[in-house]
Structure formats: structure tokens, C-alpha cells
Amino acid sequence: MAYLIFLGPPGAGKGTYAQRVHEILHIPHVSTGDIFRDIAKKEDELSKRIREIMERGELVPDELVNEVVKRRLSEKDCENGFILDGYPRTVNQAIFLDEYLSTAGKRLTAAILFDVPEDVVVQRLTSRRVCPKCGRIYNLVSLPPQRDELCDDCGVKLIQRDDDKEETVRHRYRVYLEKTKPVIDYYSKNGVLHVVDGTIGIENVVSKVLEIVRRGKNDTCEE
Ligand code: AMP
């Protein structure tokens, strides 16, 4: 059992690490960004509103995010653990999650912050491309497709997500600093925060995460 929160700026690699940890620990990767991107594809009023918020690089209102997360965490596959990626992003959300977990008789194993400087984030995100057909993610610098800018699986031309354009990335970084730094302080005060250098390579980062989980579980056992 491991209840994990992955924190860090957009482009810190949270999704990639979460995917690896999911494969190793068999706990679901819950990405609020992915959930909202799905909702944004629909054509109703709510989806349109969310699409506009995301295109501006702003945050979706807490009440709505909390409701969506509560619904997802109540599903059966989250019973024995989860990796929250992109949530909580505000102190309000962190408090809501604490209350939800305590009602469910669960305890956070760790909140892990992946530390990556702004310029590295900008470089990583502006070179990210995605296949519009299958959703596979590439990076023109670190994980390029085999041919031009075409998906290896579908042969379709890769696209840049609107929120990966440089201006939006810098704005999202500023929003992150302003809104999410208090969340980091919150978990630091609660004694569950761990900081991992997000520039040391995927496998090294994942090893550090697994070590933190192992220690977090031991802490729980000792109580
Ligand atoms: P991400 O892929 O995690 O960067 O999320 C993409 C976008 O989804 C963000 O820029 C927000 O507009 C929205 N979003 C995702 N998670 C949250 C959250 N916890 N609180 C508010 N908005 C969110």
C-alpha cells in the first residue's frame, strides 16, 4: 500500500515517473491534467469552460477539481494506493485530500517534490509533441520520433499541445510558484515532504522514489 503525491512544476516529469512507479508497485496513476483533458474534449458547457481555463494556463476551480478527484479515488483500483499527479495544487485541495483520506481511514505515505529549474522546464515542454490519434508523447530533444515529426505507431503528424507553447509554459510556471509553493510548505510542516532532484535521469529518480516509499511504509509500521 502506498498513497503518494507527486509535486513539482509542469514539465518536472511527474507523469513519466508516475507511469514507471505504477508499473513497479501496481498502484494507479491518477493525473488530474489527463482527467481534465478528457473532459475538455466534449462539447457541453462545462467542457468548454474547462477548455478555456486550460488554454489560458489557469487552474480549474478547487470545488470542481476536488469533486473529480474524490470520485476517482473512490474507485476500487485506488483502494490500496495511488499516485496523485498534478493534485493537490492549492492548500484548499490539500486540506480536502487530508479530510478525504482520514474519512477513508487512510494515511498519506509521502508527498514527493521533483525539483527542476524554470529554464529546464521550458526547454523540456516546448520540445514536447503528442500524437493526436493515439496520445503517445515524444520529445524532439530527448525522445524523438523515428521519422520527421510523425508518430512511430500511427504515422500521423505530431502536434504541440496549446499549453506547451513557451508563453503558456512560463505562465504555468508562475502559476505553479504562486499557488503550489504553499502546498509544498503545507506538506513540509506535516513532515511528509521529500525532495528529489528532477534532473538526474528517469531511472535514478524512480529509485529514489521507491526508497522513499519503502521508508514511508516502515515509518507506518513502527507506529
Ligand atoms: P497538467 O497536465 O497537470 O499540467 O494539467 C493541465 C491543466 O489542467 C492545468 O494547467 C490546469 O488548468 C488543469 N488542472 C490539472 N490539475 C489541476 C488541479 N489540481 N487544480 C486545478 N487545475 C488543474
Residues whose N, C-alpha, C, O or C-beta is under 5 A from the ligand:
A	BS01	AMP	P10 T32 G33 F36 I53 M54 G57 E58 L59 V60 V65 D85 G86 Y87 P88 R89
